[in-house]
Amino acid sequence: MPEPSSKGALGVIASLGHAVNEIAQRLGFVARFFAAILLYSGQSFRRIHLTIREMYFSGFQSLLIMLVSSLFIGMVLGLQGFETLQRFGSAEALGIMVALSLTRELGPVVAALLFASRAGSSITAEIGLMKATEQLMAMDMMAVNPIARVVAPKFWGGVLSMPLLASLFSAVGVFGGYLVGVVVIGVDEGAFWSQMQSSVDFRLDIWNGIIKSFVFGIAVSLIAVFEGYDSIPTAEGVSASIRRTVVNSALTILALDFVLTSFMFRGL
């Protein structure tokens, strides 16, 4: 009787070891791919127009969803925050709550999630389709490095766009909180802005939020270009790569947010 259970336990351990081995191998491939991007970034920056074009694609074309989402999130924060603070007689602190929530957490995190779903999936799809149609192979045969010509500009375009998008997200979100809190509900406008200005610290709040968004931009852009470059050159393979980009980016953003927050605000 013990034999089947022992065999079952050994099978579970073997399956677990196989899964861990595959994850370690894939992380190794990602690290080598990231090193190759950094190595060939110099060649990519010689054609700076490629990076600017990718910033337009990843950043400017993501503005609409960012601004609309941030406006409504700020309005919800203003409404919910007023209801909560009013119970404790601190409705004038609404500006502080809205600004700190957006600059520290919601701005970088939600902007990165939206960036991954909109721009990250598009980057993966574009590179995956180029691989499926053998365009990357044709570049390699013509002595054109596809990492320097295609991958690196898309990577840096996403990295440079992410902090700008997160900053705009936070700014518009604060404006949404102002619309609901001051214009609609009637919180004192002077108290809203003055308490916000006196309590929001540039280094601890705004700058740390920018650092978060920059790290998120590196993570999401790396996942997007890697999944596209590593995709199976079929319709199903590209579809699976897009799905992995969105899922892995979301999990990575949330995990990195916890790690960065624990270091940045440990002493507060």
Backbone as numpy.savetxt, mean C-alpha at the origin, in Angstrom:
# Nx Ny Nz CAx CAy CAz Cx Cy Cz
-2.90 -50.19 16.06 -3.71 -48.95 16.06 -2.87 -47.68 16.06
-1.71 -47.60 16.76 -0.96 -46.35 16.77 -0.38 -45.98 15.41
-0.19 -47.03 14.51 0.50 -46.75 13.26 -0.22 -45.74 12.39
-1.56 -45.87 12.16 -2.22 -44.88 11.30 -2.09 -43.46 11.83
-2.24 -43.32 13.18 -2.15 -41.97 13.74 -0.74 -41.40 13.58
0.27 -42.28 13.78 1.64 -41.79 13.63 1.92 -41.42 12.17
1.39 -42.26 11.25 1.57 -41.92 9.84 0.86 -40.61 9.50
-0.34 -40.44 10.09 -1.06 -39.20 9.85 -0.31 -38.00 10.38
0.28 -38.14 11.56 1.05 -37.04 12.13 2.27 -36.73 11.28
2.94 -37.79 10.81 4.11 -37.59 9.95 3.71 -36.91 8.64
2.53 -37.27 8.13 2.07 -36.64 6.90 1.78 -35.15 7.09
1.19 -34.82 8.23 0.92 -33.41 8.52 2.22 -32.64 8.64
3.20 -33.24 9.35 4.49 -32.57 9.51 5.19 -32.40 8.16
5.11 -33.46 7.32 5.74 -33.37 6.00 5.08 -32.30 5.14
3.75 -32.22 5.20 3.04 -31.19 4.43 3.39 -29.79 4.92
3.48 -29.66 6.26 3.85 -28.37 6.83 5.27 -27.97 6.42
6.18 -28.95 6.47 7.56 -28.66 6.06 7.66 -28.30 4.60
6.86 -28.97 3.76 6.86 -28.65 2.33 6.34 -27.24 2.09
5.28 -26.86 2.81 4.73 -25.51 2.65 5.73 -24.45 3.11
6.38 -24.70 4.25 7.37 -23.74 4.75 8.54 -23.63 3.78
8.94 -24.75 3.19 10.04 -24.75 2.22 9.67 -23.93 0.98
8.45 -24.10 0.50 8.00 -23.32 -0.66 7.96 -21.83 -0.36
7.48 -21.47 0.85 7.42 -20.06 1.22 8.82 -19.48 1.30
9.75 -20.24 1.89 11.13 -19.75 2.01 11.76 -19.57 0.63
11.52 -20.52 -0.28 12.05 -20.39 -1.63 11.47 -19.17 -2.34
10.17 -18.94 -2.17 9.54 -17.80 -2.84 10.05 -16.49 -2.27
10.25 -16.43 -0.96 10.81 -15.22 -0.36 12.24 -14.98 -0.86
12.98 -16.07 -1.07 14.32 -15.93 -1.64 14.28 -15.38 -3.06
13.33 -15.86 -3.85 13.17 -15.33 -5.21 12.81 -13.84 -5.18
11.91 -13.47 -4.25 11.52 -12.06 -4.14 12.73 -11.20 -3.77
13.55 -11.68 -2.83 14.74 -10.92 -2.42 15.71 -10.74 -3.58
15.93 -11.81 -4.36 16.82 -11.70 -5.52 16.23 -10.77 -6.57
14.92 -10.82 -6.74 14.26 -9.95 -7.72 14.38 -8.49 -7.29
14.20 -8.23 -5.99 14.34 -6.87 -5.47 15.76 -6.36 -5.65
16.74 -7.23 -5.41 18.14 -6.84 -5.62 18.40 -6.50 -7.09
17.79 -7.27 -8.00 17.97 -6.99 -9.43 17.34 -5.65 -9.80
16.18 -5.33 -9.20 15.55 -4.02 -9.48 16.46 -2.89 -9.04
17.03 -3.01 -7.84 17.93 -1.97 -7.34 19.19 -1.88 -8.21
19.67 -3.03 -8.67 20.88 -3.06 -9.48 20.68 -2.33 -10.81
19.53 -2.53 -11.43 19.28 -1.94 -12.74 18.49 -0.63 -12.68
18.28 -0.10 -11.48 17.54 1.16 -11.37 18.31 2.32 -12.00
19.64 2.25 -11.94 20.44 3.31 -12.57 20.16 3.41 -14.06
20.09 2.25 -14.74 19.77 2.27 -16.16 18.35 2.79 -16.39
17.46 2.45 -15.47 16.07 2.90 -15.63 15.96 4.40 -15.48
16.68 4.99 -14.51 16.57 6.43 -14.28 17.20 7.25 -15.39
18.03 6.62 -16.24 18.54 7.35 -17.39 17.41 7.70 -18.36
16.37 6.87 -18.34 15.16 7.18 -19.12 14.08 7.60 -18.12
14.26 8.78 -17.54 13.39 9.22 -16.45 11.95 9.38 -16.90
11.75 9.57 -18.21 10.38 9.71 -18.69 9.56 8.45 -18.47
10.23 7.29 -18.42 9.51 6.04 -18.16 8.95 6.03 -16.74
9.77 6.47 -15.78 9.30 6.52 -14.39 8.20 7.55 -14.22
8.33 8.70 -14.89 7.29 9.74 -14.80 5.98 9.23 -15.39
6.09 8.49 -16.49 4.88 7.92 -17.09 4.20 6.94 -16.15
5.00 6.14 -15.44 4.43 5.19 -14.50 3.85 5.90 -13.27
4.45 7.02 -12.87 3.87 7.80 -11.78 2.52 8.36 -12.19
2.40 8.76 -13.44 1.11 9.23 -13.93 0.09 8.09 -13.92
0.53 6.91 -14.36 -0.37 5.77 -14.41 -0.77 5.31 -13.01
0.23 5.17 -12.12 -0.05 4.64 -10.78 -0.61 5.69 -9.84
-0.13 6.92 -9.96 -0.52 7.95 -9.01 -1.68 8.81 -9.47
-1.49 9.51 -10.57 -2.51 10.46 -11.02 -3.83 9.76 -11.34
-3.75 8.62 -12.00 -4.98 7.93 -12.37 -5.65 7.23 -11.19
-4.99 7.23 -10.02 -5.61 6.70 -8.80 -6.19 7.81 -7.94
-6.06 9.06 -8.38 -6.49 10.18 -7.55 -7.99 10.16 -7.27
-8.79 9.82 -8.27 -10.24 9.92 -8.10 -10.72 9.02 -6.98
-10.33 7.75 -7.02 -10.80 6.82 -5.98 -10.22 7.21 -4.63
-8.99 7.75 -4.60 -8.39 8.18 -3.34 -9.15 9.35 -2.74
-9.41 10.38 -3.53 -10.03 11.59 -3.01 -11.47 11.35 -2.59
-12.21 10.60 -3.38 -13.61 10.33 -3.02 -13.67 9.48 -1.75
-12.82 8.45 -1.68 -12.81 7.59 -0.49 -12.40 8.37 0.75
-11.37 9.20 0.62 -10.90 9.95 1.79 -11.94 10.95 2.26
-12.65 11.58 1.34 -13.68 12.54 1.72 -14.76 11.87 2.57
-15.23 10.71 2.11 -16.29 10.02 2.85 -15.78 9.43 4.16
-14.53 8.95 4.17 -13.97 8.45 5.42 -13.84 9.58 6.44
-13.38 10.75 6.00 -13.30 11.89 6.91 -14.66 12.31 7.42
-15.67 12.25 6.57 -17.02 12.61 7.00 -17.55 11.62 8.02
-17.29 10.34 7.80 -17.71 9.32 8.77 -16.98 9.51 10.09
-15.68 9.80 10.03 -14.92 10.05 11.25 -15.48 11.25 12.01
-15.83 12.31 11.28 -16.41 13.47 11.93 -17.72 13.16 12.61
-18.56 12.38 11.95 -19.87 12.04 12.52 -19.72 11.12 13.73
-18.98 10.04 13.56 -18.80 9.08 14.66 -18.01 9.70 15.80
-16.98 10.48 15.47 -16.18 11.10 16.51 -16.97 12.09 17.34
-17.83 12.87 16.70 -18.65 13.82 17.45 -19.58 13.10 18.41
-20.21 12.02 17.94 -21.12 11.27 18.81 -20.38 10.71 20.02
-19.14 10.25 19.82 -18.38 9.67 20.93 -17.86 10.75 21.88
-17.27 11.81 21.31 -16.68 12.85 22.16 -17.74 13.65 22.91
-18.94 13.76 22.35 -20.00 14.53 23.01 -20.40 13.89 24.34
-20.26 12.58 24.44 -20.60 11.90 25.69 -19.70 12.32 26.83
-18.47 12.72 26.50 -17.50 13.12 27.52 -17.30 14.63 27.57
-18.15 15.38 26.87 -18.05 16.82 26.88 -16.81 17.35 26.18
-16.31 16.64 25.17 -15.07 17.03 24.49 -15.28 17.18 22.99
-16.43 17.69 22.60 -16.73 17.80 21.17 -15.75 18.71 20.44
-15.14 19.67 21.18 -14.19 20.59 20.53 -12.91 19.88 20.11
-12.67 18.70 20.66 -11.47 17.92 20.30 -11.68 17.09 19.04
-12.76 17.34 18.32 -13.05 16.56 17.12 -11.94 16.69 16.09
-11.39 17.90 15.93 -10.32 18.10 14.95 -9.09 17.26 15.26
-8.75 17.15 16.56 -7.60 16.33 16.96 -7.84 14.87 16.58
-9.03 14.37 16.91 -9.32 12.96 16.64 -9.27 12.64 15.16
-9.89 13.51 14.35 -9.91 13.28 12.90 -8.49 13.34 12.33
-7.72 14.36 12.71 -6.37 14.53 12.15 -5.44 13.39 12.56
-5.45 13.01 13.84 -4.55 11.94 14.28 -4.94 10.59 13.68
-6.24 10.34 13.58 -6.68 9.07 12.99 -6.23 8.95 11.54
-6.28 10.05 10.81 -5.93 10.01 9.40 -4.42 10.02 9.18
-3.70 10.91 9.85 -2.26 11.02 9.60 -1.49 9.82 10.11
-1.93 9.24 11.23 -1.19 8.12 11.80 -1.56 6.78 11.16
-2.85 6.54 10.95 -3.29 5.20 10.56 -4.08 5.16 9.27
-5.26 5.77 9.28 -6.18 5.56 8.17 -5.64 6.09 6.85
-4.95 7.21 6.89 -4.42 7.76 5.64 -3.45 6.81 4.95
-2.34 6.45 5.61 -1.40 5.53 4.95 -1.98 4.15 4.66
-2.74 3.58 5.60 -3.21 2.20 5.44 -4.28 2.10 4.36
-5.32 2.91 4.45 -6.41 2.81 3.47 -5.92 3.23 2.09
-5.08 4.26 2.02 -4.54 4.66 0.72 -3.72 3.52 0.11
-2.94 2.82 0.92 -2.15 1.70 0.40 -3.04 0.56 -0.06
-4.11 0.27 0.68 -5.03 -0.79 0.26 -5.71 -0.44 -1.06
-6.13 0.82 -1.20 -6.74 1.25 -2.46 -5.72 1.24 -3.60
-4.49 1.63 -3.28 -3.44 1.62 -4.29 -3.16 0.19 -4.77
-3.14 -0.75 -3.84 -2.90 -2.15 -4.21 -4.02 -2.69 -5.09
-5.26 -2.35 -4.75 -6.39 -2.89 -5.52 -6.51 -2.24 -6.89
-6.14 -0.97 -7.00 -6.28 -0.29 -8.29 -5.00 -0.36 -9.12
-3.91 0.23 -8.61 -2.67 0.31 -9.38 -1.88 -0.99 -9.33
-1.81 -1.63 -8.16 -1.03 -2.87 -8.05 -1.55 -3.97 -8.95
-2.86 -4.16 -8.96 -3.43 -5.19 -9.83 -3.20 -4.86 -11.31
-3.26 -3.57 -11.66 -3.03 -3.18 -13.05 -1.58 -3.42 -13.46
-0.64 -3.13 -12.57 0.77 -3.38 -12.86 1.01 -4.87 -13.08
0.45 -5.70 -12.20 0.61 -7.15 -12.35 0.00 -7.63 -13.65
-1.17 -7.14 -13.99 -1.83 -7.57 -15.23 -1.01 -7.16 -16.45
-0.46 -5.95 -16.44 0.29 -5.48 -17.60 1.56 -6.30 -17.81
2.32 -6.52 -16.73 3.55 -7.31 -16.86 3.22 -8.76 -17.19
2.17 -9.29 -16.57 1.78 -10.67 -16.85 1.37 -10.87 -18.30
0.64 -9.92 -18.85 0.25 -10.01 -20.26 1.45 -9.85 -21.19
2.40 -9.00 -20.80 3.62 -8.87 -21.60 4.40 -10.19 -21.61
4.38 -10.89 -20.48 5.04 -12.19 -20.43 4.27 -13.23 -21.24
2.94 -13.21 -21.13 2.12 -14.18 -21.85 2.23 -14.00 -23.36
2.37 -12.77 -23.82 2.50 -12.51 -25.25 3.96 -12.48 -25.71
4.87 -12.91 -24.85 6.30 -13.06 -25.14 7.00 -11.74 -25.46
6.45 -10.62 -24.99 7.11 -9.33 -25.21 8.39 -9.22 -24.36
8.34 -9.74 -23.13 9.54 -9.71 -22.29 10.65 -10.57 -22.89
10.28 -11.72 -23.44 11.27 -12.58 -24.07 11.87 -11.90 -25.31
11.03 -11.19 -26.05 11.53 -10.48 -27.24 12.51 -9.38 -26.84
12.23 -8.68 -25.75 13.18 -7.66 -25.26 14.52 -8.30 -24.91
14.45 -9.43 -24.23 15.68 -10.11 -23.83 16.49 -10.54 -25.04
15.81 -11.00 -26.09 16.50 -11.42 -27.31 17.12 -10.24 -28.05
16.54 -9.04 -27.88 17.09 -7.84 -28.51 18.09 -7.11 -27.62
18.56 -7.80 -26.57 19.55 -7.25 -25.63 19.01 -6.04 -24.87
17.69 -6.01 -24.66 17.06 -4.99 -23.82 16.66 -5.65 -22.51
17.21 -5.18 -21.42 16.92 -5.79 -20.13 15.49 -5.46 -19.72
14.60 -6.46 -19.60 13.20 -6.15 -19.26 13.04 -5.60 -17.85
13.95 -5.94 -16.94 13.85 -5.39 -15.59 14.14 -3.90 -15.60
15.19 -3.50 -16.33 15.53 -2.07 -16.41 14.51 -1.30 -17.25
13.96 -1.93 -18.28 13.07 -1.21 -19.21 11.62 -1.19 -18.75
11.16 -2.26 -18.10 9.74 -2.38 -17.76 9.51 -2.41 -16.25
10.23 -3.29 -15.55 9.93 -3.55 -14.14 10.34 -2.38 -13.25
11.59 -1.92 -13.36 12.09 -0.86 -12.47 11.28 0.44 -12.58
10.94 0.93 -13.78 10.11 2.14 -13.82 8.75 1.98 -13.15
8.13 0.81 -13.32 6.84 0.58 -12.66 7.01 0.52 -11.15
8.09 -0.10 -10.69 8.35 -0.18 -9.26 8.54 1.20 -8.66
9.43 2.00 -9.23 9.71 3.32 -8.68 8.55 4.28 -8.87
7.78 4.10 -9.94 6.59 4.92 -10.10 5.60 4.71 -8.97
5.42 3.45 -8.56 4.54 3.17 -7.43 5.10 3.66 -6.11
6.41 3.47 -5.90 7.04 3.88 -4.64 6.94 5.39 -4.46
7.20 6.15 -5.50 7.17 7.61 -5.40 5.75 8.17 -5.34
4.81 7.46 -5.90 3.42 7.94 -5.90 2.73 7.73 -4.56
3.09 6.67 -3.85 2.36 6.29 -2.65 2.37 7.36 -1.56
3.52 7.96 -1.19 3.48 9.01 -0.16 2.65 10.22 -0.57
2.69 10.59 -1.84 1.89 11.72 -2.31 0.39 11.42 -2.20
0.01 10.21 -2.59 -1.40 9.83 -2.50 -1.86 9.78 -1.05
-1.03 9.23 -0.16 -1.41 9.14 1.25 -1.54 10.53 1.87
-0.66 11.46 1.49 -0.75 12.82 2.02 -2.03 13.50 1.57
-2.36 13.36 0.30 -3.61 13.93 -0.20 -4.82 13.26 0.45
-4.72 11.96 0.68 -5.80 11.22 1.34 -6.07 11.82 2.72
-5.01 12.03 3.50 -5.18 12.58 4.85 -5.73 14.00 4.81
-5.23 14.82 3.88 -5.68 16.21 3.80 -7.16 16.30 3.44
-7.58 15.54 2.44 -8.99 15.57 2.05 -9.86 14.95 3.13
-9.35 13.93 3.83 -10.11 13.35 4.93 -10.34 14.34 6.05
-9.34 15.15 6.37 -9.52 16.20 7.38 -10.58 17.20 6.92
-10.56 17.53 5.64 -11.58 18.44 5.12 -12.97 17.82 5.23
-13.09 16.52 4.99 -14.38 15.85 5.15 -14.85 15.89 6.60
-13.91 15.70 7.54 -14.29 15.82 8.95 -14.72 17.23 9.30
-14.08 18.23 8.70 -14.47 19.63 8.91 -15.88 19.89 8.38
-16.19 19.36 7.20 -17.51 19.58 6.62 -18.62 19.07 7.54
-18.44 17.86 8.05 -19.47 17.28 8.91 -19.46 17.92 10.29
-18.26 18.05 10.88 -18.19 18.53 12.25 -18.53 20.00 12.41
-18.01 20.85 11.52 -18.19 22.29 11.66 -19.39 22.79 10.87
-19.45 22.43 9.59 -20.51 22.98 8.73 -21.87 22.36 9.03
-21.90 21.03 9.20 -23.20 20.36 9.37 -23.61 20.33 10.85
-22.74 19.85 11.72 -23.12 19.67 13.13 -23.03 20.97 13.91
-22.01 21.77 13.64 -21.90 23.06 14.32 -20.84 23.15 15.38
-19.81 22.30 15.30 -18.67 22.43 16.22 -17.97 23.75 15.94
-17.46 24.39 16.99 -16.79 25.68 16.82 -15.60 25.54 15.88
-15.58 26.38 14.85 -14.54 26.28 13.83 -13.17 26.61 14.39
-13.08 27.63 15.23 -11.79 28.01 15.82 -11.23 26.90 16.68
-12.08 26.27 17.49 -11.61 25.17 18.34 -11.19 23.98 17.50
-11.92 23.72 16.42 -11.59 22.59 15.54 -10.17 22.72 14.99
-9.85 23.90 14.44 -8.54 24.06 13.80 -7.43 24.32 14.81
-7.71 25.13 15.83 -6.64 25.48 16.77 -6.18 24.28 17.58
-7.11 23.47 18.05 -6.71 22.28 18.81 -6.00 21.27 17.92
-6.41 21.19 16.68 -5.72 20.30 15.75 -4.27 20.77 15.55
-4.07 22.04 15.31 -2.73 22.57 15.07 -1.83 22.43 16.30
-2.40 22.58 17.50 -1.58 22.51 18.70 -1.27 21.08 19.12
-2.05 20.11 18.67 -1.88 18.73 19.14 -1.23 17.82 18.12
-1.30 18.13 16.84 -0.70 17.28 15.81 0.76 17.67 15.64
1.65 16.75 15.93 3.09 17.00 15.83 3.59 16.55 14.45
4.43 17.39 13.83 4.89 17.07 12.48 5.72 15.79 12.47
6.67 15.66 13.40 7.56 14.50 13.37 6.85 13.23 13.81
6.11 13.29 14.91 5.49 12.08 15.45 4.29 11.62 14.64
3.56 12.53 14.07 2.30 12.17 13.41 2.40 12.23 11.89
2.70 13.41 11.36 2.70 13.56 9.90 3.88 12.83 9.27
5.08 13.04 9.80 6.26 12.43 9.21 6.23 10.91 9.33
5.79 10.40 10.48 5.69 8.94 10.63 4.66 8.35 9.66
3.58 9.10 9.40 2.62 8.64 8.41 3.21 8.59 7.02
4.05 9.58 6.69 4.72 9.57 5.38 5.68 8.39 5.28
6.42 8.11 6.36 7.32 6.95 6.36 6.54 5.67 6.15
5.41 5.54 6.83 4.57 4.35 6.65 4.15 4.21 5.18
3.67 5.28 4.60 3.19 5.20 3.21 4.34 4.86 2.26
5.55 5.35 2.54 6.70 5.02 1.70 7.03 3.53 1.79
7.00 2.98 3.00 7.26 1.54 3.18 6.16 0.72 2.50
4.91 1.15 2.66 3.82 0.44 2.00 3.97 0.49 0.48
4.43 1.64 -0.03 4.63 1.75 -1.48 5.68 0.78 -1.97
6.78 0.62 -1.22 7.81 -0.34 -1.60 7.24 -1.75 -1.61
6.51 -2.11 -0.55 5.97 -3.47 -0.44 4.96 -3.77 -1.54
4.01 -2.87 -1.76 2.97 -3.13 -2.76 3.56 -3.15 -4.17
4.44 -2.21 -4.47 5.04 -2.17 -5.82 5.89 -3.41 -6.07
6.64 -3.86 -5.06 7.46 -5.05 -5.24 6.60 -6.29 -5.46
5.54 -6.42 -4.68 4.64 -7.57 -4.86 4.00 -7.53 -6.24
3.57 -6.34 -6.68 2.88 -6.23 -7.97 3.79 -6.61 -9.13
5.02 -6.06 -9.15 5.91 -6.35 -10.28 6.40 -7.80 -10.23
6.63 -8.32 -9.02 7.11 -9.69 -8.92 6.04 -10.68 -9.38
4.81 -10.49 -8.92 3.75 -11.42 -9.31 3.51 -11.37 -10.82
3.61 -10.18 -11.41 3.45 -10.11 -12.86 4.59 -10.79 -13.60
5.82 -10.56 -13.13 6.99 -11.14 -13.80 7.05 -12.65 -13.60
6.52 -13.14 -12.48 6.58 -14.56 -12.14 5.32 -15.31 -12.55
4.37 -14.64 -13.20 3.10 -15.29 -13.52 3.26 -16.35 -14.60
2.40 -17.33 -14.55 2.34 -18.34 -15.61 1.76 -17.69 -16.86
2.40 -17.85 -18.03 1.97 -17.11 -19.23 0.70 -17.65 -19.87
-0.36 -17.71 -19.06 -1.68 -18.08 -19.57 -2.71 -17.13 -18.96
-3.93 -17.17 -19.47 -4.99 -16.31 -18.92 -5.25 -16.65 -17.46
-5.28 -17.95 -17.15 -5.50 -18.36 -15.77 -4.33 -17.96 -14.87
-3.12 -18.05 -15.41 -1.94 -17.69 -14.63 -1.91 -16.21 -14.30
-2.23 -15.37 -15.28 -2.26 -13.93 -15.03 -3.36 -13.58 -14.03
-4.52 -14.23 -14.15 -5.61 -13.98 -13.21 -5.20 -14.37 -11.79
-4.53 -15.51 -11.66 -4.08 -15.93 -10.33 -3.04 -14.96 -9.77
-2.18 -14.42 -10.62 -1.17 -13.47 -10.16 -1.82 -12.18 -9.66
-2.85 -11.71 -10.36 -3.57 -10.51 -9.92 -4.21 -10.76 -8.56
-4.81 -11.93 -8.40 -5.43 -12.25 -7.11 -4.40 -12.29 -5.99
-3.25 -12.89 -6.25 -2.20 -12.95 -5.24 -1.67 -11.55 -4.90
-1.59 -10.68 -5.90 -1.12 -9.32 -5.64 -2.03 -8.60 -4.65
-3.33 -8.67 -4.88 -4.27 -7.97 -4.00 -4.25 -8.56 -2.60
-4.31 -9.89 -2.51 -4.37 -10.55 -1.20 -3.06 -10.36 -0.43
-1.94 -10.64 -1.08 -0.65 -10.53 -0.39 -0.34 -9.08 -0.02
-0.72 -8.14 -0.87 -0.49 -6.74 -0.55 -1.29 -6.32 0.68
-2.55 -6.73 0.75 -3.38 -6.36 1.90 -2.81 -6.93 3.19
-2.43 -8.21 3.17 -1.87 -8.83 4.38 -0.54 -8.18 4.76
0.29 -7.89 3.77 1.58 -7.27 4.05 1.41 -5.87 4.62
0.48 -5.10 4.08 0.24 -3.75 4.58 -0.18 -3.79 6.05
-1.11 -4.67 6.39 -1.58 -4.73 7.77 -0.49 -5.21 8.71
0.30 -6.19 8.28 1.39 -6.67 9.13 2.45 -5.59 9.32
2.83 -4.92 8.24 3.82 -3.85 8.36 3.30 -2.68 9.19
2.01 -2.42 9.10 1.43 -1.33 9.89 1.59 -1.62 11.38
1.37 -2.86 11.78 1.54 -3.21 13.19 3.00 -3.06 13.62
3.92 -3.55 12.79 5.34 -3.48 13.14 5.80 -2.02 13.22
5.46 -1.22 12.21 5.89 0.18 12.21 5.27 0.97 13.35
3.99 0.73 13.63 3.33 1.44 14.72 3.97 1.10 16.06
4.32 -0.17 16.26 4.93 -0.57 17.53 6.26 0.10 17.76
7.00 0.40 16.67 8.28 1.09 16.82 8.10 2.60 16.91
7.21 3.16 16.11 7.08 4.61 16.04 6.45 5.23 17.28
5.44 4.56 17.82 4.68 5.15 18.92 4.86 4.40 20.23
5.98 3.70 20.36 6.21 2.91 21.58 6.33 3.80 22.80
6.98 4.95 22.64 7.22 5.80 23.80 6.10 6.74 24.14
4.99 6.71 23.36 3.90 7.66 23.63 3.00 7.14 24.73
